[in-house]
Amino acid sequence: MMQDWASSALETARRRGASYADARVMDIRYRDISVKNGEVGTLAESESLGIGIRVIADGAWGFSSTDRLTPEGIGACAAEAVAIAKASALAKRENVSLVPEQTYVDTWQNPFLKDPFRIPVERQIDLLLAADKEMRRVKGITLAEGSMTFRRIEQLFASSTGSSIHQIKMQSGAGIVATSFAGSEIQKRSYPNSFGGQHMLSGYELVESLDLVGNAGRIAEECVALHSAAACPEGQRTIILGSSQLGLQIHESIGHPIELDRVLGMEANFAGMSFLTTDKLRKLKYASDIVNVVADARLAHGPGLGTFAYDDEGVPAQCTPIITDGLFTGYLSNRETAASIGEKRSGGTMRCESWNRLPMIRMTNISINPGTWNYDDLIADTDDAILMETNRSWSIDDRRYHFQFSTEIGWEIQGGKKTRMIKNPSYSGITTEFWNSCDAICSRDHWTLWGTPNCGKGQPQQTMGTGHGAAPARFRNVKVGIAFAK
């Protein structure tokens, strides 16, 4: 059925004068569950099915979408996409040009063990309520929360050049949060990460592996203890970032600025533009020599939210070196922008949130390659530093150059040992100066591919999931301060 719909759309677009057309039929199933202080807060399940049709006519783009999946509905949608392209051509500066790509006929599904939509909702709620109860056992916890999210995305991509690609992606995520109000101060601890926990291209086995109930008491106790912890000292300090915090640092200060549409001024919504102008490619010393960052959508990299077999232009998943031994070496590109940086092929990073949205350049899995350090050895090798874990807030300018981050918890390191707890830690810096101050990265044994499910971009906004692999890392001479001071 999906193939029939797509073929009909492409044929109508061709007859109406399109020189190129592609169609995306997407069937997306959602399940969202949340609990709060012993009660169910959210229980939502829905499904969305439709087709998006993108065309080039008279040298300009046109796009239209519909959920009226009848011959008449699809025909009208394809005709409208061509009409929009022809109208846009009246104001074009130059013809759209795409770098070549081969034709593919393929099917792909990410591996998973347990379909979360076949797990009874009652069982999923009971697990969250059990974790909620464990958090509220700790005196001083004001608010206990837990959540699970599941997405099943079935998609057919078909193009006028003959590609026909069927993919199914199963995404799962879960997490818990303990919050404590005391006087005018609020402290919180999240597990396994903030902003919804951990998310991966996986089945329900991910949720089971997190052991939410087993970790609930620990994070609640840390949350309450933060009230009596020492305030973060201020000044220039050595810091060690936990892997999840480093993942967000990568997202904001590497992932967004390498989006080539931002660099070229084609997109600026929600995250601004970029300081990484094209003259910096293969010339800018982005980071220290030990830093190597890749954009990798291949399953071999891991089951991240940025993992797939083909992007939404039908381009196979790739690994693109972004930072190589500290040197800036790559952007996230698509078939339209690749030629502007001298590439003969798209980097395969076009993605869309749903059938009624245009694909755009998005992060895949933007990861820092593991280093050589054992975590305990890194701590033992460090004196007079602060270890910061689990993001609490962030701010970065619209060119992704000046930033400030705060974390939920910190620990002082003195004489090679983790000592007292620190509350409200924050750090700030300039992107390239910060990454050039990195002098140690932990090994593969300490590396995690974290999922960021809520990356916004575009107008109308599209929310996509991205992946960020990271291991704890050390940075020297960083400005440290207090966030959320009274």
N, C-alpha and C positions, 0 to 999 in steps of 0.2 A: 504493500500500500504506500509506504513512504517513497519508494522508487517511482511509482506511478505519479504521485503528486509532484515530485521534483522534475520528472521528465516533462510533464505537462507545462510546468512553469518555464523550463528552459526553451521548449518549443515555441511557446507564445512570445517570449522575449526575443527569440531569433526572428520570428515573423514580423515583429513590430520594429525591427531595425537595430537590435543590440549586436554589437561586435563581439561582446563577451558577456556571459551570464553565469552566475552560480546560485545555488539554492541550498538552504539549510532547513531541513525538517527536524524539529526538536520536540521530544516528549520528555518532560521533566516532572519528576515526582518529588514532593517535599514532605518531610516530617520534622516538626520542631516541638520539643518538650522542655518545659522548665518548671522548677519547684522553688518555693520560697517559704522559709520558716514553717515547714511541715505541711504546706498546701501546694496543690498544683497551680502554677501561675499561667502556663501556656500549654495548650495541647492543640496543635494545628496540623492538618494533613491536607494536601491539595495536589493537583496535577495541572500542567499547562502543556498544550499541544498546538503547534502552529508551524508556519513556514515563513522564512525571510528570503527575499529575492533581491539580489544585488546585480546590477548590470552596468556596462559601459555602452553608451550610445552617443554618437557625435563627439567622441573624445572626452566625455564627462561621466561621472558616477551618478547612478540613481538607485534608490532603495525603497522597497515597500514590503509590508508584511501583513499576514492575515491568519486568523484561526477559523476562517470559513473554508473548510477543506473540501469544497465541491469543485467540479470542473469550472463552473461559472465564477466562484470565488477566487480560485487560483489564477484563472485567466485574467480577471480584472486586476488582481494584485500585480501580476507580471506586466500587464499593460501600463499600470500606473508607475511602476519602477522605470520603465523606458521613457514615459512621458516626463518624469522628473529629471532623468538624465538629459533629455533633449532641452528642457528648460534651463537646466544648470549650465549647459554648453554655451548658452548665450552670454554668460559672464565668465567663462573660463579664461585663464591666462595661458594655458597650454594644454595639449592633449594628455590624458592619463596614459602613462607608460608603465607596463609591468615587466619585471625581469622574468625570463622563462622558467617554467617548471614542468616536470614530466607529468604524464597521466598515470593515475593509480586507481586500481580497483581492489579494495581490501576490506576486511572486517577486523575489529579489535575490541577486546574487553579487558579491563584491568582485572588481575586475579584478586579474589577475596574468598573467604571461607564461609561466612555467615551473612545472608541477606538480612539487613536490619529491618526491612519491611515485612519479613516473615516472623520476626520476633514479636510476641504480643506486646502491645503498648503498655499493658498493665505491668508486665515484667520490667520494662524500661523505667516506668514511673517508680516502681518499688525500689529499684536500685538507687535512683536519685534521692528518694525520701529516706532511705537508710543512711546515705552519706550526709544528708541534711541533719538527721537526728544525731549522728556522731559529732558533727560540728557544734550543735546546740548543747551538747553535754558539757562543753567547756564554759565555765563561768566567765561572763564578760562578752560573750558573742551576742551581738545585737541582731545580726542578719545573716542567715545561712541561705545560700542559693546553689542551684545545680542546673545543668542544661545538657541536652543532647540535640544534635542536628544531623539529619540524613538527607542525601540527595542522590537520586538515580537519574542520570542524564543519558538518554538514548538519542543519537543524532545520525542523520544521513546527510553527507555533503555530496553534491553533484554539480558538475560544471559543464559548460558548453564545449570544453576541450576533451571531455570523455571520462573524467574522474568520477568515481562512485565509491564513497568511503563511509562505512557504517561503523560507528563506535558506541560503546556503552561504558559509562564511567559511574562507579559507585563511590560515594564520599560519605565518611562518617566523622563525627566529632563529639567530644564531651568534655566537661570540666566542672569544677566546683569553686565557690568563693565564700570565704568567711570575712565578715565585716564587724568591727567593734567601734562603737561610739562611746567616748568617755570625755565629759566636759565639752570643750570646743574642738576636740581632736577626733579624727576618723582614721582608723588603720584597717588595712585589708590584706588578706593573703589568698592567692589563687593557686589552684593545682589542676593540671600540670603546667598551665600557663595562664596568663590573663587573657581577657577578651574572648572567653568561650572555651579555653582549654586547648587541647590538641586536636588537629584535624588532618586527615590523610585520605588518600585514595585507597580505601579499605572497607571491609565489612564490619559487622558488629564485634568481630574479634578485637578490634582496636579498643572499644569501650571496655571489654573484659580485661584487656592487658593493663589498663590504667589503674586498676584497683582503687577506685574512688573512695569506697568505704574505708579501706585500710589506711588511706592517707588523710582522711578527713580530720581526725583528732589532732594530728601533728600540725596541720596548717592552721587550725583554730587556735592551738596553744601559741604558735608563733605570732598570730595576729594580736592576741591579748598582750603578749610579752612586749610587743613593739611600743606600747604606751609608756612603759618604764625604761625603754632603751635609750641610750645616749643619742643626742642629735648628731647628724653627720658633720664632721669637721669641714671647715672651708679652706680653700687654697689649692695650690698645684700639687697633685698627688699621683701616685701610681694607682691604677685601677685594674681589676680583673672583672670582666663581664661574663656572667653565666651564658650558656649557649642560647637560651631563648631570647635574652635581651640582645645578644649579638645578632640574632636573626632579625630582630626588628631594626637594629642599626643598619644592617645590610639593606633591608627593605627601603628605608627612607633615604639613606645617603649614598646608596649604589643603585638599587633597583629602579627607582623613579628617574634619576637623572640620565640613565642609559636608554630610556625609551626614545627612539629616534623621532617619533612624531612631535614630542615635546621639544627636542633639540631644534627641529626645523620650523617650529612655530605653528605647526598644524593642530596642536592640542595644548590647552593650558588649564582645563577645568579640574578643580579639586586638588591638584598637586603642583600647579604652576608649570613653569618651563624648566630649563636646565642650564647649569653653568658649563656643561660638557659640550661646548661647541665643536664642530667637526675638525677644526684645526688642531684640537688636542689629541685626536686619535693617533695612537702609537707614538706619542710624544710626551704626554703628561705623566709624571711620576705620581700616580694616584695614591700609592701606599708603599710600605716598606717592602724589602726584597722577599720576605717570607710570605707575603700575602698573594694568594692565587684565588680568583673568583671566577666561577663559570655560570652561564645560563644554560641549564640542562633540562630538557623536557622528556628525555628518554626514561623508560621504565628502569633501565639499568642504574640510573642515578638514585632511584628510590620511589616509593609510592606517594609522591607529593601532590599537593593541590594544583601544581603546575605541570603535572605529568600527563602525557597523551601520546598517541601514535601519530596523529596528523593535526595540524592547526586548522583554523576555520577558513583558510584559503586552500586547503588540501596539500599543504607542504609538510613533509615528514619531520618528526621531532628530531632536534639536533642538540649538540653541545657546542656552545659558543664561548671561547675564552674572553672574559670581560677584563680581568686584571691578571697579568702574567708576570710573575716575579716583581710585582709592584707597578708595572707599566700598564697604562690604560690601553686595551687592545680590541674592544668590541662593543657594539651597540645591540639593542633589540630592534630588529628590522622586519619589514614585510615586503611583499612583491613590488610595491610602489616606491618605497624609500630606499631599498637596498642599493640601487645604482648611485644614489647621491653620496655614498661613502665608498664607491668603487667596488662594490660586491656584485658578483654575477648571479647571485641566488639569494632569495629571502632567508632570513634567519629562522623563519617558522614560528613567529610569536603572535600571530593574529588570533584573537579569541573574542567570543561574545557571550554575554550573560544568558541570553534567551533568544528565541526565534524572532522576537520583535525588536531586536537591537542590531545595529551594524557591528561587525567585528572591528576591533582596533588593536593596536600594539599593546600587549600586556606582558607583565612579568610571567615567566615560567617558574622554574626552581632556580633562584639566584642564591648560590651557595659558596661559602668559603671552604676551600679544600682543607682537610685536616693537616695539622702540623705533626710534631714529633714528641711533644711533651706528655708525660703522664700527669694527671691532674694533681695528685698528691705531691709530686716532685715540683710542680709549678708553684704550689703554695709554699713548700719548703724553701724554694729559691727566692721568695719575695719577702721584702721587709717594708714596713710602714706603707701599707696599701689598704684599699677598700675593695672588697668583693661585693658586687652589686648583682642582684638576681630578680627576675620577673618584672616586666615593665608595668609602670603605673600611669605614666603620661609622657607625651612627647610634643615637641614643637620644632618646625624646621621652615626656613624661608622658602619663597616660591621658586627659587633656583636651586634648592637643595644643597646649600652651602654652609649656612650657619644653623646650628641646632642646639637643642637642650632636651635631655631625657631625664626622667626620674624612675626609680624602681621601688618595688614594694618593700624591699628589705636589703640591708647591707650588713657586712661583717668586717670588722677591722682585722687586718693581718699584721702581726708584729713578730719579728724574729722568726719568720717562716711558719707561724702557727695562726690559725683562725681563732680570734679571741672574742671580744664582746660584740653583741648585736648593735647595729646602727639603724636608726629610723630616718625616714624621709631623705634618703640620699639622692643626689642629682649630679649630673655632669654635663658639660657643654663644650662646644668646640667648633672648629672649621673643618669641613669634611676631609680635605686632603691632608691637613696637618694631623688630624686625628688618626687617619689610617696609616700615615707614615710613622706614627709613634708606636705601632704594634711591634712588639719584640718577642712574643711567644704565643703559640697556638697549640692547643692540646690535640692529641692523636685521634685516630678513627674510633678508638674505644669509647671516647667521650663525645662523639659527634652525633647530633640528632637532626633529622629533617623535620623542621617545624612547619605547621600549616597556618597561614594567615587567611582566614575565610572572608574578610570584610574589606578588601581593598577597593576603594571607590575611584572611578575615573569617568570622564565624559559628561556630556549634557545632551539628552537626559542621562542621568547617572547609571553606570553599570557597576555592580558589585561582583567581584571575582575572587577566587581563591588563588593564592600563590604559595610557593614553598621556599623555605630558607634553611639550608643545612649549615650548621655551625657547631663548633666545639668551644669551650671556654678559652678566652684569649686575654693577654695582658697588654696594657697600654701605658706608656710613661708620660709624665708631666702633663696631666689632664686637669682642667679646671673643675673642681668639685665644690658643691655647695649643698644648701638645704632647700628642699622643695616642701611646699605646704607648711611653711613656718607659721606659728601662731601670731 
